[in-house]
Amino acid sequence: MDEIEGTPRLTAFPRIDDYGFISDCEVTALIAPSGAIEWMCLPRMDSPSVFAAILDRSAGSFRFAPADFVVPTDRRYIPGTMVMETSWRSGEGWATVRDVLLVGPWRHQKPGRSAHRRTPTDYDAEHILLRTVHCETGQIQFGLDCQPAFDYGRHRARWEYLGSYHLAQAGADGTDLQLTLSTDMRLGLEGTHAVARTLLKKGDTRFCALAWGSRDAPRDVAEAEERLLRTIHHWRHWLAGGRFPDHPWTAELTRSALTLKGLTFAPTGAVAAAATTSLPETPGGERNWDYRYSWIRDSAFALWGLYTLGFTWEANDFFSYILDLTEEARDMQIVYGIGGETDLAEQTLPHLRGYDNAGPVRIGNEAYRQRQHDVWGAALDAVYLYGRHQDQIDARAWPLLGRAVKSALTYWREPDHGIWEVRGQPRHFTSSKVMCWVAADRGARLARIHQDFARAHRWQQAADEIHADICAHAVDSRGVFTQYYGSTSLDASTLLIPLVRFLPPEDERVRNTVLAIAEELTEDGLVLRYRVDETDDGFAGEEGAFTICSFWLVSALSEVGEKKKAKQLCEKLLGYASPLGLYAEEIDPRTGRHWGNYPQAFTHLALINAVMHVIQDEQTLLRQALGGESIAPRLDDASLTRGYIHR
């Protein structure tokens, strides 16, 4: 059921936050509660889809579930992994399904379709989706229905047997992608569908596997279970390399870490903003964007989160991806493809109706053409964080450092489209000016470390000039930082002011800003980016509360000493998590439903930041209660640089 203007209506689409998410760090998939995979792009997470029922019920899906039931009894992740487990009950029968994108030992001898630029690990994606079912008790009628629809549903599948009823291949005119379906169930090929059904009895196990690479899929249950267990071991081994506090919220931190790893494109180290495109920010809305790309402005937040949890390799890989993009470029884009692509031309797909009829469906993202002045500060903060954690600066980073500071100092006086990538009139957005200050400030610090004192002095003078200009023009009569110069409107991006250390948290203007946002820019305690009736963003309609902004508020409240409020809000936000611990971009404060692309990488990064702020506050109180005894390492305040969001 869904609601439009208070009238209940039926919808064929699951809630966005009811989807499960799996990944092999090259491909991602979303699994509906019905047991159908309704979003999967091949051969990369930003490629055209083969299953896209989440955007149009006729655009392809792959169901592996009981024949007569669509509502599972329970769904969960196998702890410490990206393996989905679903329990089904049908009459007296109980069955458990496990869904996984297989990861196995490194096997390549030469670069292939997904050539690695980052140092390969001992494990690699096998380019195989594996689904197994085990009947626990009784008996249950079970079915398989695989209906690919290539290139966002524009090309229908054509199936053919490969020598037996247990092996079939699908292709389509207009694409060179071939899918091979292997199963121990007997397949029927019915038009665009590959279909199977069987009666499972207690103790029976069946499998199916969809392959699109050079590796053969499992051909029997024993091999399927062995490769499944190997993937479980891989994820747990990876997670064991992190550092997590002994705290009740560790489960939220580990699921966020696994989600971020799942959104990382292993060959380049890029972190995709989300797994999907065009999931709407409001029911039936037009604010539908493609987030399967990597935003430079999120780099500092990503590095902070990954370093904080001990995942140094992933943080360094993402930093190297940024260097690769900017090493030869004259100017820095705000967003790139996960393979480093610079042309992200936006287009609509009118043949797709959109999630619950919310169109248009877009691929590409026109924001890559915009000038957004915060990008240079984000890049410099990333260099600064990398330098602090590596105790050195990569020689390749120095040209990036110089170009970024030069660009910030060239353009900081000009208006831009701001951190939210509005498509209305450019403004002198406060957060953009603050990030230009970050560029100059971090550049000066790094230059001093490099003993380039003349440049450090020049950049510090520029930072001081930007700082004074912001304080003179971005503060209203109440002593609150506003959205842009001359405005009285609030903007959640000003919560970054204490987090990037533009001003100390005890500054009255900082406290006024944080408390004003908490009181005036919230709906049921959840933070909006801005009031849409006060901001010319180029679009009509409302939007929900941006989850990352609410987590920013947790961190900002902690910074200004409102530690009780910070913990209360953090507890509330953690309660809004999906049943599987995931977050989309927005939350409707009235219903708790998630909206926007899913899962959202930088919402999970902001969660890490907020949770670690609250845990640090608790540790401080406990130390004080114990008479100053140290019970755990403190967070490095100087590295508390927080991330950013995009459209």
C-alpha positions, 0 to 999 in steps of 0.5 A: 500500500502507498498513500497519495493525498491521504488515499490508500492505493495498491502498488506493485513496487516494494518499499525502497528500504525493503530491498536487499543489497549484495555485491562482489565489488564490481557488480551490485544487485537489489533483491525484493522481498518476493525473492526477485532480483529487480536491479542488476547491471552488467558487467559493471555496476554502472553498466546498462541493466539486465534486471530493472523491474525496480524501474519498470515491472516489465524491465527484467527480473530473476525470481528464486522463491516458493511458487505460491508465496511472495512474503518471506518469513524473515530476511537477514545477512549472514553475519559479517558478510554480503550474503543474503539469507531469506526464510520461507514458510509454506504450509508445513514446509520451511526453506532457506535461500542464500543469495550471493555474488561470488568472490574467489581466489585471484585467477587472472594472468592478464588484464581483461574486461575489468582490468585492475589499476589498483593493486590486486588482492588475493580475491576477485569477483567471479562474475557469477550470481549464485542462489541456493535453497535448502528445505529445512522441514516438510515440503515446499513447491519451489520455482525459478523464473529468470527474465533478463531484459538487456540495455535497460529493458530495450532488448528482450532475451533470447534463450537456448539450451547448451546441451541439457535441460540444466544449462541455458544461455541468453543473449539479445540483438544489439548487445554482446553480453551473454548470460549462462544459467546453470541449475540442478533444476530442469529448465523450460525456455518460455519466450524470454523466460527461463523457468523451473519448478520442483517439489523440495522435501526435507533435506533437499538442496537446489541451486542456480547460478547466472554467469557473465564472465570467463569463469564457469558457474557451479555445476552441482550442489557440492561445488555451489556450497563450497564456493558460497562458503569461500565467499562467506570466508572472504567477507569475514576475513575482510571485516576482521581487518577493521577496527570497531569499538566494543559498543552496542552500535558496532553492528551498525558500523559493521553493516555500514562498512560492508555496504561501503565496500560493496559500493567500491569498484575494486578495479579502480578504487572508486566509491559509487555514491549509490547502486541505483539510478532514478529512485525518486526523492518523493512519491511520484516526484521528478527529482530522479538522478543517476548516482552510480558515479563517484563524487570528488566532494565526498572523498574527504568523508570517505577517507575519514570513515575508512581510516577511522574503521581501519580500512587503510587499503580501501582509503588509499585506493580511493585516494589513488583513484582521485589522483588518477583523475586529476593528475593530467586534468587542467580542471577538476570535475565534481563527479566522474565515472567509476572507471574514471570516465569524464563524459557523463552526459545525461539522458532520459529513458522514456520507455521506462515508467520509473519506480512506482510511475515516478519519471523520468528515468535518467542515466548519466548526470549533467552535474558533471558540467557544473562548477561547484566551488566546494570540490577543491576544498574536498580534494585538499582535505583528502590530501591532508587526511591521506598525509596525516595517516600515511605520514607522508605525501605522495609526490603525485599529490603535489601537483593536485594540491597546487592546482586545487588551491589555485582554482579555489583562489581564482573562483572563490569570489564567484557564485556557483551552483552549490553543494546541492547542485541546484539547477537554478540561479548561481549564488554565493553559497556559504558552504562553497565559500567555506570549502574554498577556505578549506582548500587554502587552509589545508594547502597552507598546512601541507606547504608548511609540512613540505617546508615551502614557507613562501607558498604557505604564507601566501595561501594562509593569507588567502585563507584568512581573507576568505574567512573574513569575507564569510564571517562578514557576509554569511551571518544574519542579524541573529548571528546564524550562518545562512544559505548564501550571502544576503539570504535569511534562509537556512541550509544544512550544509552550514553544519559542516562549519564546525566539522571542517574546523572553520570556526571552533565549536564554542563560537557563538555563531556556530552554536546559533547555527546548529541550534537554529537548524535543529529547531527550524530546518527539521520535520519530526526531528529529521533535517531537510537540506533547505526549504524548497519554497525558499531555494531556487533549485530548478524543480517543483515539488517537495522532498524528504529529509536528507538522511546525511544531513540528520547525521551531520546534525548529530555530529554538530550537536556533539561538537557544540556540547549538546551531547544528550541531544546528539545521542537522542537524535543518533538513536532515532536515526538508527531506528530508521534503518531498513530491516537489513540495516541500510539507508537510502538518500532520504527519509519521509519524516511522516511515514519513515519510508526511505526515498532516493537512490539506495543504498547511499554510500555517504549516508553510511559514511555520515552514520560512521561519523555520527556514531563515532562522535557519540561513542567518543562522548560516552568514552569521555564521560566514562573516563571522567567517572573513572577519575581520568583513566584512559579506557580507549584511544580517543579520536583524532579531533584534527582529522574529523573532516566530514563529507558532503552530498551531491545530486 
